[in-house]
Amino acid sequence: MINYNKSNFISRSFVCLLTVSISLIASAQNIDYNDTLSLSNRKIIKGFSALDSVVPNKKIFIAGENHTYRESNSKLWVQNIKYLYAHAGVRNVVMESGLSTAWLANEYIQTGDTAIFNIIEKYVYKEYAERYKQLYRFNRDLDSGEKVQVFGIDLERGSFGALKVLSLLLPYTLQPHDSIDLHIESIRGMAMYQDREVFDDKEDEGYNGYTYSVSSTLQLVIKNFRKHEYAYKDFLGTRFDLFSRIIGGLEQTIKWRDFDSENTPQGYVFREKYMYNSFVALLDSNPGKYYGQFGRCHATKKKADKNSCEWYVFKSLANRLKEDPRLDLQNDIVTFGIIYGEDDDYADDDWELVEDEINALFENLAANRVMLFDLSKDSILADYFVDDFDYFFLNSYQPSEKNPYYTELYDYTDSEEDGKITIGYSYGLQELDLWPLAERHSLVSQAAFDEMIVWQGGNITFSSEGMVSTSNVSFMSPIEMSNSNGNNVVNTKLTGFTYNSYVFYDLLSNVKFIDFLLGGSLGYSQFSFKVEERTQNPGNIATGFLGTTKKSIYKNPAITGRLSAGLLFNIGRLTFGGEVGNVFDFSKTEWRLDGSTISEGPETSFSGLFGAAHLGVNFDL
């Protein structure tokens, strides 16, 4: 029985190995590695022969990319548009961008307006600006009714770009109604402000610490627009429709951000449905053939559950279009996966089952080339990617430099700032029970130990995205007493220090000028009690050294903790406010002399209520 199983296993393994080998040999034999695209050649379109007989009968072409490879993706985008224009009749291009960004791109590729291009250069990656320039050069030689158009179907994720376009739609020759004048002027002013402060090539200064928030400005504009739409319509005239649609996109973006900020699947589903509904509305209003190049998770024929999209197990944009019976596009959509042969392109185990087949394809592909590969040529790859793509673009170009320019996707003036550091002074009062020490003094001196203890020190605070950490060192104001008894004089001095390391959470992290902090600390504190005895008769101090004075220093160290609440106000660079809370002493209350506990000595604790005022200067990180 054992021999039979072993023989059966060997024979099945041999058949499987033979099948794989035949498949690889057949694939290698049918692949023309000279029929590839050089993306640096803008004149000659080569490498698409596998599509020549397919694309005339299809309506929608969707490619899925890894956004890291911006340069080669952008060049391939232009090449694909040129090919599909000539062989499939594609005149419409949809982008993974909001309406405002697409409007800027379309205005430029239709007109070649250099003023529009100057804005594009500031507001998007340089690779994207370059691709629009190449598409304009292609478009300018076409008849007016045959030019390529660009449309955005994504959310208005870029607040900067949306506000800039809104400002471009405002007429300068008309005076707006009083009900909207405040917001019209604010849009203009904010657009000029962000041009100067955000997009003036100050790359080393980052994107934090701005005086004004684009997102907050837009939220006020949206509220005013919904309340006074009639006034906007009178003021904007024919530009009202576009203005209104951008406002609507911003409203949907706010809903999406609420979902996304909570890391919920609703955020992913909401965005995918928004893109799908935008595409459907576009197909209804503007019939024709379309090309779109999106992130790979949007481009699979079924739900996106691999291709570095394991986290995105939801119905993709392409799948929603393909499965919508009203659209009747089941056989009219072609999908392309763009893969790069680099570790950065997918998770370690993402394509583990077909890793050898994919590596074999890249081994013979020259550097800086793109090859179109029909997945049906390889039975193993066809079976694995049957629910994802019809074709691969194998891209051997290297990824673009990471983030050299500001991305259009995010508004960094909001809660996404890197953080700040605050250096300050603190003045505190604490209620402590020092009566055991007071009892060792004369009645006249005891009252001083019954007062609130004063602490003074410094703070250094780091805050980012709602989390705040503070280090504090403070020293108590000394209590000094002198007691006399005949020829003997006893002077005492009580001092102390405390170090605390806090962790707070800012309950008002979205409000820049107020920090409402709740948290606690763990620290180390210590009292020192110096006792100096003097006498005119040295014999009365048996343990004194060579004189008439004996000095002893007693210590009471403690591990302490604090629970506290604080309220701080940030006015420009100035930070001021206070905190209140309670101190807990986790250590022994006995005092020590030379490290030894005094068994019958006084017992004091650092536990007690406290309050502190803070004044400091803050700096952006």
C-alpha positions in Angstrom: 0.0 0.0 0.0 2.8 2.4 0.8 4.6 1.6 -2.4 1.5 2.2 -4.4 0.9 5.7 -2.9 4.5 6.7 -3.4 4.4 5.6 -7.0 1.1 7.3 -7.6 2.5 10.5 -6.0 5.6 10.4 -8.2 3.6 9.9 -11.4 1.1 12.7 -10.6 4.0 15.0 -9.8 5.7 14.1 -13.1 2.5 14.9 -15.1 2.1 18.2 -13.3 5.7 19.1 -13.9 5.4 18.1 -17.6 2.2 20.2 -17.9 3.9 23.3 -16.4 7.0 22.8 -18.6 4.9 22.5 -21.8 2.9 25.6 -20.8 6.1 27.6 -20.3 7.7 26.3 -23.5 4.6 27.1 -25.5 4.4 30.6 -24.0 8.0 31.3 -24.7 7.6 30.2 -28.2 4.6 32.5 -28.8 6.0 35.6 -27.2 7.7 38.2 -29.4 10.0 40.1 -27.1 10.8 42.6 -29.8 7.1 43.6 -30.1 7.3 46.0 -27.1 6.7 49.6 -26.3 9.5 52.1 -25.7 7.7 54.8 -23.7 10.3 57.4 -24.6 9.3 57.2 -28.3 6.2 59.4 -28.7 5.9 59.1 -32.5 5.7 55.4 -33.2 3.0 53.3 -31.5 4.4 49.7 -31.4 3.6 46.7 -29.3 -0.2 46.5 -29.5 -0.6 44.0 -32.3 -2.3 41.5 -29.9 -5.2 43.9 -29.6 -5.7 44.8 -33.3 -8.5 42.4 -33.9 -10.1 42.7 -30.4 -10.5 46.4 -29.6 -12.9 47.5 -32.5 -15.7 45.5 -30.9 -15.2 46.7 -27.3 -16.5 49.8 -25.6 -14.6 50.3 -22.3 -10.9 49.7 -21.6 -9.7 49.8 -18.0 -6.1 49.4 -16.9 -4.9 48.9 -13.3 -1.6 50.4 -12.2 0.6 50.6 -9.1 0.7 54.4 -8.4 4.3 54.2 -7.3 5.5 54.1 -10.9 4.2 57.5 -11.9 6.6 58.2 -14.7 6.1 55.0 -16.7 2.4 54.9 -15.9 1.9 58.4 -17.2 3.8 57.7 -20.5 1.9 54.4 -20.9 -1.4 56.3 -20.3 -0.6 58.6 -23.3 0.4 55.6 -25.5 -2.7 53.7 -24.7 -4.9 56.7 -25.5 -3.2 57.1 -28.9 -3.6 53.5 -29.8 -7.2 53.2 -28.7 -8.1 56.4 -30.4 -6.8 55.0 -33.7 -7.9 51.4 -33.4 -11.0 51.4 -31.2 -12.4 54.9 -31.7 -11.9 56.0 -28.1 -12.5 59.7 -27.6 -13.2 59.8 -23.8 -10.8 59.3 -21.0 -11.8 58.9 -17.3 -9.4 59.5 -14.5 -9.0 58.6 -10.9 -9.5 62.2 -9.9 -12.2 64.6 -8.8 -14.1 66.9 -11.2 -11.9 69.9 -10.5 -8.6 68.3 -11.4 -10.1 66.7 -14.5 -11.6 70.1 -15.5 -8.1 71.7 -15.3 -6.6 68.9 -17.4 -9.4 69.0 -20.0 -9.3 72.8 -20.3 -5.6 72.6 -21.1 -5.7 69.7 -23.6 -8.5 71.4 -25.5 -7.0 74.9 -25.6 -3.3 74.7 -24.8 -3.8 77.7 -22.4 -0.4 78.2 -20.7 -2.0 79.9 -17.8 -4.0 76.8 -17.0 -0.9 74.6 -17.5 1.0 76.8 -15.0 -1.6 76.0 -12.4 -1.5 72.3 -13.3 2.3 72.3 -12.9 1.9 73.7 -9.4 -1.0 71.5 -8.2 -0.1 68.0 -9.4 3.0 65.8 -9.8 5.3 66.8 -12.5 4.8 63.4 -14.2 1.0 64.1 -14.5 1.6 67.6 -15.8 3.9 66.1 -18.5 1.3 63.6 -19.6 -1.3 66.3 -20.1 1.2 68.2 -22.2 1.7 65.2 -24.4 -2.0 64.6 -24.7 -2.5 68.3 -25.7 0.1 67.9 -28.5 -1.7 64.9 -29.7 -5.1 66.7 -29.5 -4.2 69.9 -31.2 -3.8 68.3 -34.6 -7.3 66.7 -34.4 -10.5 68.1 -35.8 -12.6 69.9 -33.2 -15.3 67.3 -33.1 -12.8 64.4 -32.8 -10.6 65.6 -29.9 -10.0 63.5 -26.8 -11.9 64.6 -23.7 -10.9 64.0 -20.0 -13.4 63.4 -17.2 -12.9 62.9 -13.5 -15.1 60.3 -11.7 -13.5 60.1 -8.3 -14.3 62.1 -5.1 -12.9 65.6 -4.7 -10.1 64.3 -2.5 -7.8 67.3 -3.2 -9.2 70.3 -1.3 -6.4 72.6 -2.6 -7.2 71.8 -6.3 -11.0 72.1 -5.8 -10.8 75.5 -4.1 -8.4 76.7 -6.9 -10.9 75.7 -9.6 -13.8 77.3 -7.7 -11.8 80.6 -7.6 -11.2 80.4 -11.4 -15.0 80.1 -12.0 -15.7 83.4 -10.2 -16.3 86.4 -12.4 -14.3 89.6 -11.5 -16.6 92.1 -13.3 -19.7 91.4 -11.1 -20.4 92.3 -7.5 -21.8 89.4 -5.6 -24.9 89.7 -3.4 -24.3 90.6 0.3 -25.5 87.1 1.3 -22.5 85.4 -0.5 -19.9 88.2 -0.7 -18.0 87.1 2.4 -17.5 83.6 1.0 -16.7 84.8 -2.6 -13.9 87.0 -1.3 -12.7 84.2 1.0 -12.4 81.8 -1.9 -10.4 84.3 -3.9 -8.2 85.2 -1.0 -7.6 81.5 0.0 -6.7 80.6 -3.5 -4.0 83.3 -3.6 -2.9 82.4 -0.2 -2.3 78.7 -1.0 -0.6 79.7 -4.3 1.9 81.6 -2.3 2.3 79.5 0.9 1.8 76.0 -0.5 2.8 75.9 -4.1 5.7 78.4 -4.4 8.3 75.6 -4.5 9.2 75.8 -0.8 9.9 72.1 -0.8 12.0 72.1 2.3 9.5 73.7 4.5 6.9 71.0 4.2 3.1 71.4 4.4 2.3 72.3 8.0 1.9 75.3 10.1 -0.4 77.3 7.8 -2.5 80.1 9.2 -5.6 79.2 7.3 -7.3 75.8 6.6 -8.6 75.0 3.1 -10.9 72.3 4.3 -12.5 74.5 7.0 -12.9 77.3 4.4 -14.6 75.0 2.0 -17.0 73.7 4.7 -18.2 77.2 5.3 -18.6 77.9 1.6 -20.6 74.7 1.2 -23.0 75.8 3.9 -23.4 79.2 2.4 -23.9 77.8 -1.1 -26.7 75.5 0.1 -28.4 78.4 1.8 -28.1 80.9 -1.0 -27.9 78.9 -4.2 -30.1 81.5 -6.0 -27.5 84.2 -5.3 -24.7 82.0 -6.6 -26.6 81.2 -9.8 -27.2 84.9 -10.5 -23.5 85.6 -9.8 -22.0 82.7 -11.7 -24.2 82.5 -14.7 -23.2 79.7 -17.1 -20.5 78.6 -14.7 -23.0 77.8 -12.0 -23.5 74.2 -13.1 -19.8 73.3 -12.8 -19.4 75.2 -9.5 -22.4 73.4 -8.1 -21.1 69.9 -9.2 -17.8 70.6 -7.5 -19.6 71.6 -4.3 -21.6 68.4 -4.5 -18.4 66.4 -4.9 -16.9 68.1 -1.9 -20.0 67.2 0.2 -19.6 63.5 -0.8 -15.9 63.7 0.1 -16.7 64.9 3.6 -19.0 61.8 4.0 -16.2 59.6 2.7 -13.6 61.1 5.0 -15.9 60.4 8.0 -16.0 56.7 7.0 -12.3 56.6 6.1 -11.1 58.2 9.3 -12.6 55.4 11.3 -10.9 52.7 9.2 -14.2 51.2 8.2 -15.0 49.1 5.1 -17.8 51.6 4.5 -15.1 54.1 3.3 -13.9 51.8 0.6 -17.4 50.7 -0.6 -18.6 54.3 -0.5 -15.8 55.5 -2.8 -16.1 52.6 -5.2 -19.9 53.2 -5.5 -19.3 56.9 -6.0 -16.8 56.2 -8.9 -19.3 53.7 -10.4 -22.2 56.1 -10.2 -20.2 58.9 -11.7 -19.1 56.6 -14.6 -22.7 55.5 -15.2 -23.9 59.1 -15.3 -21.2 60.0 -17.7 -22.1 57.1 -20.0 -25.7 58.3 -20.0 -24.9 61.9 -20.8 -21.9 61.3 -23.1 -22.2 58.0 -25.0 -19.1 56.7 -26.6 -16.0 54.5 -26.0 -13.9 55.1 -22.9 -10.4 54.4 -21.5 -9.6 54.6 -17.8 -6.3 54.0 -15.9 -6.8 53.5 -12.2 -5.2 51.9 -9.3 -5.2 48.1 -9.8 -7.8 47.5 -7.1 -10.4 49.4 -9.1 -9.7 47.5 -12.4 -10.3 43.8 -11.7 -13.2 42.1 -13.5 -14.5 40.6 -10.2 -14.0 41.7 -6.6 -10.5 42.8 -5.8 -9.0 40.2 -3.6 -5.4 39.8 -4.8 -3.0 41.8 -7.0 -1.9 43.6 -3.8 -5.5 44.3 -3.0 -6.1 41.6 -0.3 -7.3 44.3 2.0 -9.8 45.4 -0.6 -12.2 42.5 -0.8 -15.0 44.5 -2.3 -16.7 44.8 -5.7 -14.3 46.8 -7.9 -15.3 49.6 -10.3 -14.8 47.4 -13.3 -16.8 44.6 -11.8 -19.7 46.9 -11.0 -19.8 48.2 -14.6 -19.5 44.7 -16.0 -22.3 43.3 -13.8 -24.8 46.1 -14.2 -27.6 44.5 -16.4 -28.9 48.0 -17.4 -25.6 48.9 -19.0 -25.3 45.6 -20.9 -21.5 45.7 -20.9 -20.7 42.1 -19.9 -18.8 41.4 -23.2 -17.7 45.0 -23.9 -15.1 45.6 -21.2 -11.4 44.8 -21.5 -9.2 45.0 -18.5 -5.4 45.3 -18.3 -3.2 44.7 -15.3 0.1 46.6 -15.2 2.8 44.7 -13.4 6.3 45.7 -12.8 8.5 42.7 -11.7 9.6 44.5 -8.6 9.2 43.6 -4.9 7.5 46.9 -4.3 4.7 45.9 -6.7 3.0 43.3 -4.6 3.0 41.7 -1.2 5.4 38.8 -0.6 2.8 36.1 -0.9 0.4 37.9 -3.3 1.4 36.0 -6.5 3.3 33.1 -4.9 1.4 30.5 -6.9 2.4 32.0 -10.2 5.7 33.7 -9.2 7.8 31.4 -11.5 5.6 32.1 -14.5 5.7 35.9 -14.0 9.5 35.9 -13.4 10.0 33.9 -16.5 8.1 36.6 -18.5 10.3 39.4 -17.1 13.6 37.5 -17.5 13.6 38.0 -21.3 12.1 41.5 -21.3 14.7 44.3 -21.9 15.0 47.1 -19.4 12.8 50.1 -19.8 10.3 48.4 -22.0 6.6 47.6 -21.8 5.2 44.4 -23.3 1.5 43.6 -23.8 0.8 40.0 -22.9 -2.3 38.0 -23.7 -3.1 36.0 -20.5 -4.8 33.3 -22.6 -1.4 32.3 -23.9 -0.5 30.8 -20.6 -2.9 28.3 -19.1 -1.5 28.7 -15.5 -1.7 32.5 -15.6 -5.1 32.4 -17.3 -6.5 30.2 -14.6 -5.1 32.3 -11.8 -6.1 35.7 -13.2 -9.3 34.6 -14.9 -11.4 36.9 -12.6 -9.0 39.8 -12.8 -7.6 40.8 -16.2 -7.6 39.9 -19.9 -4.1 41.2 -20.6 -1.0 42.2 -18.7 1.3 45.2 -19.5 4.7 43.9 -18.3 6.6 47.0 -17.3 10.4 46.8 -16.7 10.7 50.6 -16.0 11.9 51.5 -12.5 9.6 53.2 -10.1 9.5 57.0 -9.8 11.3 58.9 -7.1 9.0 58.8 -4.0 7.0 62.0 -3.5 9.2 64.7 -5.0 6.1 66.9 -5.5 3.0 67.7 -3.7 0.2 65.2 -4.4 -3.2 66.4 -5.4 -5.0 64.0 -3.2 -4.7 65.5 0.3 -5.2 68.8 2.2 -2.3 69.0 4.6 -3.6 72.1 6.4 -6.1 70.0 8.3 -5.4 67.4 11.1 -2.7 65.7 9.0 0.0 68.1 10.1 3.3 66.6 11.3 3.0 68.0 14.8 4.5 70.6 17.1 6.8 71.0 20.1 6.1 73.4 23.0 8.7 74.5 25.5 7.2 76.2 28.6 7.2 77.2 32.2 4.9 75.8 34.9 3.8 77.1 38.2 2.0 74.7 40.5 0.4 74.3 43.9 0.0 70.9 45.7 -1.9 70.0 48.8 0.4 67.7 50.8 0.2 66.3 54.4 3.5 67.3 55.9 2.3 67.4 59.5 4.6 64.5 60.6 7.5 66.8 59.8 5.8 69.8 61.4 5.5 68.0 64.7 9.3 67.8 64.9 9.4 71.7 65.1 8.4 74.2 67.6 4.8 75.4 67.7 5.8 78.7 66.1 7.3 76.9 63.1 4.7 74.3 62.5 2.3 76.5 60.5 4.6 76.8 57.6 4.2 73.1 56.9 0.4 73.4 56.7 0.5 75.7 53.6 0.1 74.7 49.9 3.4 73.5 48.4 4.7 75.6 45.5 6.3 73.9 42.5 8.1 75.7 39.6 9.7 74.1 36.6 9.7 73.5 32.9 7.8 71.4 30.3 8.7 70.1 26.9 5.7 68.8 24.9 5.4 66.9 21.6 2.0 66.7 20.0 0.9 65.0 16.8 -2.5 63.8 15.5 -4.2 64.0 18.9 -1.5 62.4 20.9 0.5 64.5 23.3 3.6 63.6 25.4 5.1 65.9 28.0 8.1 65.8 30.2 8.1 68.0 33.3 10.8 68.8 35.9 9.7 70.9 38.8 11.3 72.0 42.1 9.5 73.0 45.3 10.0 76.3 47.0 12.0 75.5 50.1 10.6 75.6 53.6 13.3 76.8 56.0 13.0 76.9 59.8 15.2 77.8 62.8 14.5 76.4 66.3 16.5 77.3 69.4 16.7 75.6 72.8 19.1 77.2 75.2 22.6 77.0 73.8 21.5 74.7 70.9 20.2 75.9 67.6 18.6 73.6 65.0 18.1 74.8 61.4 16.0 72.8 58.9 15.4 73.1 55.2 12.9 71.0 53.3 13.4 70.9 49.5 12.2 68.6 46.7 11.9 67.9 43.0 9.6 65.8 40.8 10.0 64.4 37.3 6.9 63.4 35.4 6.5 61.8 31.9 2.9 62.4 30.7 0.9 60.9 27.9 -2.3 62.8 27.0 -5.0 62.6 24.4 -6.3 65.8 22.9 -10.1 65.6 22.8 -10.2 68.7 20.6 -7.4 67.7 18.2 -9.3 69.2 15.2 -9.4 72.6 16.9 -6.0 74.1 16.4 -6.1 76.9 19.0 -7.4 74.8 21.9 -6.0 71.6 23.4 -8.3 69.7 25.9 -6.0 67.1 27.4 -6.8 64.0 29.4 -4.1 61.7 30.6 -1.6 60.6 33.2 2.0 60.3 34.0 4.6 58.2 35.8 7.5 59.8 37.5 10.1 60.0 40.3 9.9 62.5 43.2 12.1 63.1 46.2 12.0 65.2 49.3 15.3 66.2 51.0 15.3 67.4 54.6 18.5 69.0 55.8 19.0 69.3 59.5 21.8 71.5 60.9 22.5 71.5 64.7 24.8 74.1 66.3 25.9 74.5 69.9 28.3 76.6 71.9 29.3 73.4 73.8 30.8 70.9 71.4 30.3 68.2 73.9 26.6 68.3 73.3 27.1 67.0 69.8 28.7 63.7 70.3 28.8 62.8 66.6 29.9 66.1 65.2 33.2 66.5 63.3 35.9 68.8 64.7 33.6 71.6 65.5 30.3 72.8 66.8 28.0 71.9 63.9 26.4 68.6 63.0 24.6 68.2 59.5 22.3 65.4 58.5 20.4 65.1 55.2 17.3 62.9 55.2 15.6 61.8 52.0 12.2 60.5 51.0 12.2 59.1 47.4 9.0 58.0 45.7 7.7 56.5 42.5 4.6 58.7 41.7 1.8 58.8 39.2 -0.6 61.5 38.1 -4.1 61.6 36.6 -4.8 65.1 35.2 -6.9 67.2 32.8 -5.5 70.2 31.0 -6.8 73.1 28.9 -4.3 74.9 26.7 -4.8 77.8 24.3 -2.5 78.3 21.3 -2.5 81.9 20.0 0.1 82.0 17.3 3.4 80.8 18.9 2.1 81.5 22.4 0.6 78.6 24.5 -0.9 79.1 27.9 -3.4 77.3 30.1 -3.4 75.0 33.1 -4.1 71.5 34.5 -5.6 70.0 37.6 -5.3 66.5 38.9 -4.2 64.1 41.6 -0.8 62.7 42.6 -0.5 59.1 43.8 2.6 57.9 45.8 3.4 54.2 45.1 6.4 54.0 47.5 7.1 53.7 51.2 6.4 56.8 53.2 9.3 56.4 55.7 12.3 58.7 55.5 15.9 57.5 55.0 19.3 58.6 56.3 22.3 57.3 54.4 20.0 54.8 52.6 18.7 53.3 55.8 15.0 53.6 56.8 14.3 55.5 60.0 11.9 53.2 61.7 10.4 55.7 64.1 10.8 58.7 61.9 8.1 60.8 60.3 6.0 59.4 57.4 5.1 61.7 54.6 3.7 61.1 51.1 3.6 62.9 47.8 -0.1 62.0 47.3 -2.5 65.0 47.0 -4.4 67.3 44.7 -2.5 69.6 42.5 -3.0 72.4 40.0 -0.6 74.1 37.6 -0.5 77.0 35.2 1.6 76.8 32.0 3.1 79.3 29.7 5.2 78.4 26.7 6.2 78.9 23.1 5.2 76.3 20.4 7.0 75.5 17.1 5.8 73.3 14.2 7.8 70.2 13.5 
